[in-house]
Each structure stands twice: as C-alpha cells, then as structure tokens.
C-alpha cells in the first residue's frame, strides 16, 4: 500500500511539483488524526495547539476548527503576531520563559495591550523583571508558573519558591495576575522502564501537580479562580491525560503529524501525515568511494543515487531499504543514497523521507504542499 502511495505521489510531483525538495502534507491523513484525537478529548480537558509543531496558519486553522479551540502554546515570539492576526479569540500560553528584552520589544511593537497572553515564569528573579516592565508600561501581565513535575528542566521545584512567587503576585495585583500553572511531563515516555515505569512516572508527576494546586487553593485563596489554566501534557502523554489528569488544559501538536519520534505504543492509531520529497539528480550503478577504487570490482547490492539536498532530521522511507552510505558521509547539498539494486529508479524520480520531528523540519521550508485528491495546494509556513 505504501509503495503504491509513493509511486503515485512521484508521478503527481513530476507533473505538478517544483523539481526541488518539497514538504508534503497528506491532508486526508492529517484529518484522520484530528478526528481521532477529537474523539478522545473530554469536556474537562481543553486542547491547546503547540504552534512550533504545527507551524503553518493553515495547519493550525484546520486543527482549531476541528477541536473548537483557539488556545495556543507559543515558543517563539514572532509566532504571536501571526496567531493574533488570524484568531480573534486567541488564548496564548508561552511554552518557555522569554528573556525580558524580548518581552520589552514585543510590547514596543504591538498596539494591543489587552490581548490574552500568559507569560511563563520559572523563578522569582524573572517575575521581578516582568513586574518592573508591567509597572513601566502600566499594564497587568498574566503570569503562568512553570512547575517541575519530574522533567528537571527548570521551573519551581520547592514549595518555598512557589510561595515566594505567589506572594509577589499577591502583593502586586495591579500589575500581575496569576493565570495558572504549566507542568511539562516529557520524561514520562522517555525514561527507560528499568529506571521507572511510565505509569509510576506519570502518577508521580500528577501528585506533584496536585500539591502545587493545593497550595494556591489553601494558602492563596484570593489568587484562586475558576478560570485558572492548569496546563500539562505534550503528545507523548496525551493518552494518560485523557484517562486521568490534574490538568484542565492539554498541549499537543506533533502527534497530529506523527513524525517518527512519536512512534509510541499509545499513539499507534495515529498515522504519519508529513513527508519530505526530493528529486533524484544522478543514478550510478554502485557507490564509488574516493581512494578505494579497488572496491569497485566487488559485487554490489546497492545502486547509488545523489539527491537534491539532504542531511535533514528525517529518515529515508522510500524506496524501501534505502540508506545513507556510512563511509561516503552525509551532505546537505547532494546526499548519496544507497538503494537496493533491483529497484527501478531514474533521474527526476523522487525519494521520500519521514521527519523525526515536525518542529525541526517545518522551519527549513517556506511552504507546505498540501496533497489531497492527487492535487497540491500551497500553504505557507511560519519561518521567522
């Protein structure tokens, strides 16, 4: 089935493509993934789309409409302007703390002060910087506190630190408002099982989350309100959160395109919707290594192709059993690819790669080529 798919895609690219490397989105597969994910979400768990993983306004529009959400997680400040231009009810949560200089420049260049942005805060020093900026601009910043639920990538680790942040917010309520918490739990799926099972790791992360929520509710009841955003997740723990979660706000993005880094058992119902297609420039009967011409007389099981570009964070997927040459090395200009000798392939045909991460690949391309019913529609990506 996959072989037929790529053969057909090759023919369509030869007739309609650019003759250069193209980023292909299979629209039908993307919609299948959206439908599946939507079917699992409960009313208590609001979806938040991760912009860096779906860095195209058209991609985000489709997901936003399907999931009835305008909640976005943003990791790169220039993406905020694109979101605000497109989604008039946008609720933006920063996925990482922003340097104060970047925040200053953001407010210098925006005419809107009343937009709903939750700035991520990881320690008291950063909160004091944000407070000083809010005082200078005479605005009230919504701040979301990053808590460490086991990943150990920063954020609040001790209750004393958490209390100090809440006290500062409480003391300066004119310029600061607590908007919620963010606890990212990527470690749950990545920890080797011999160290800790995913089930136990997830359970502990949720217990930690609950403890921080309880501190707000019990000791800072004036900061507690029903619209607090308790964000968690990420694609690898999406399924666990759907079953039981301390969160009311769930961030995900990559799994909707299913790059290979997300080939996890609990995401097996999702399908890869993203490919790199690149044309063949040269076909040689076998690979010839400089200085080792003596090897040319040995039997060869692979022909050698040189393709347009290369060295992407992606794996060659078609032709099947294709691989880079370990001794010849990689190239981002004309990469050599070994293809089984019996496979019929010619100059101007295409080879296909499956990205390992969507956020690593999308910014390398100015455009998506949305493929549906054997036609291509051009979608812009967010490259800033």
Helices and strands as residue ranges (DSSP letters): H 2-16, E 22-26, H 27-40, E 46-50, G 51-54, H 57-67, E 71-74, H 78-86, E 91-94, H 100-109, E 116-121, H 124-137, E 141-146, H 159-171, E 176-184, H 187-190, H 198-219, E 229-233, G 235-237, H 238-243, E 249-252, G 254-256, G 260-262, G 265-267, E 274-284, G 293-297, E 302-308, E 314-318, E 323-324, E 334-340, E 350-355, H 358-361, G 362-364, E 367-372, E 375-380
